[in-house]
């Protein structure tokens, strides 16, 4: 009877309760799991936020030390928010706190360089960060901060000011957002001692960075110990040069003259001392020396600043000169003007030949016009004046401190040369009043019959209005194509390099004188106006000026191979009627070309005959080939005129025979 009672209905009810209990437990377990997951997630998020915040605070406290290529200024972005700013304020470093305290007394003003583009943040150590400043405010903050040598600013208003890392300069470093940054260098408000003499007493500040230098910043903030300033060195020519100073100043020199293999800074100083117009020099321990003019010869600074030295020079008054000749000009005189600048060895060689071959001092008075005050040139010319060998020593000072705006340094010389030429020709024609003039340069050596050649050509030049000059130079004067010493021709091309002109022609062209390339100006068609020059086949001048304004252009290939005449021709006994007028020369030249044997490049050699002549026709398109074939002639032209040609005809002596290269005149 008990067994049925044990298996009564309550048993299923217990099973239902058990099922419900498991379900409830499962639901409760799911609820607890969800709550625990949410709690863990929230804890992780809060922890991450705390870590990020603490990381930002730590990064701010120790300064931005990451790579210069960091993508953004995380610290700058954080402090623009109020909460972050308050948090950062509570974590300021001792340096920031000290900066924010009022100064006990105002510091002397500092000096800052120009605002420069780009990122320089990572170079600053012990930086003071300030939010919400304009760029000028950031620069001013550095200017007001004691010892600040560099500032860096971003367009979001972030500003960092402070000192530089050891052996660094405040310069552009670069970053991914480089275009948003600006920076600059300052000499802080606390005075820094001068080094290596400086410009005054040892407590005087070192020269500030020059705004002229936009590529480099300032040198390290901790200068060497001050040294006593030596006394300035007084030079024998009246120029005073200051002591040698340490540091880089190369970039402030305008139109610098570069010198190589200068063994010491003092040797570089002496170079500047000897040059007219030099006010600043800069020397490096690799024996590089630069000399020239500077508005202010100041230390600028560079990465290798310790390898440089520099100094300034000045001249109190112009160099004294021996009185020039006061003899009034005579119509029969053929004066010689020699243009010179700063090549005393060249000038001496040119004068040796001039004085050797000049037979009449009164008929051929020599004037030298010196551009600048280079002392060796000055001394040499003064010595010639004292000996009575030089009638006048002119000194042009217009280029001493002249820098051509927007012109590359290597082209400055062409502008200065044109200015000097115009001034010198004005002196000879307007001031002195000569009727004619032979113009030379300091790198030209003359032939033995130089003076007799010009004396014979002067009446022809004066007698024909279709002539504007007589030249001693043949552009195609190599030995292979120029051997007839008594041959002389007319040419449409202005040769220069030893030439004679008349006073009326100068007054005609001086008004349009170009600021550079004066010789190409004379070669222009609108200046020549169909007029010609007389030139010899064998040159009466030789240029040895490999170093000069043109930097040796054409020198090795063409100019150095030009033959200088060595045979004295009695020009006064020569029959020069064939060049006395353009009509007579047209008749002479056309007859010579038409009577010559016609040939081409392919058969010219086979058609040569003793005592005969050849005429080879060319086209403009084939000129270069003909020029190379017949003796490496100069291939270029100026304003459509080939060098040495007359009506596109070029007479040569080739392989001992007369050769005419002609284009379209004369026609058969």
Secondary structure, 3 states (H helix, E strand, C coil): CHHHHHCCCHHHHHHHHHHHHHHHHHHHHHHHHHHHHHHHHHHHHHHHHHHHHHHHHHHHHHCCCCCCCCCCCHHHHHCCCHHHHHHHHHCCCHHHHHHHCCCCCCCCCCEECCCEECCCHHHEEEEEEECCCCHHHHHHHHHHCCCCCEEEEECCCCEEEEEECCCCCCCCCCCCCHHHEEEEEEECCCCCCCCCCCCCCCCCCCCCCCCCCCCCCCCCCCCCCCCCCCCCEECCCCEEECCCEECCCHHHCEEEEEECCCCCHHHHHHHHHHCCCCCEEEEECCCCEEEEECCCCCCCCCCCHHHEEEEEEEECCCCCCCCCCCCCCCCCCCEEEEEECCCHHHHHHHHHHHHHHCCCCCCCCEEEEEECCCHHHHHHHHHHHHCCCCCEEEEECCCCCCCCCCCCHHHHHHHHHHHHHHHHHHHHHHHHCCCEEEEEECCEEECCCHHHHHHHHHHHHHHCCCEEEEECCCCCCECCCCCCCCCEEEECCCCCCCEEEEHHHHHHHHHHCCCCCHHHHHCCHHHHCCCEEEEECCECEEECCCCCCCCCCCCCCCHHHECECCCCCCHHHCCCHHHCCHHHHHHHHHHHHHHCEEECCCCCCCCCCCCCEEEEECCHHHHHHHHHHCCCCCCCEECCEECCCECCEEEEEECCEEEEEECCCCCC
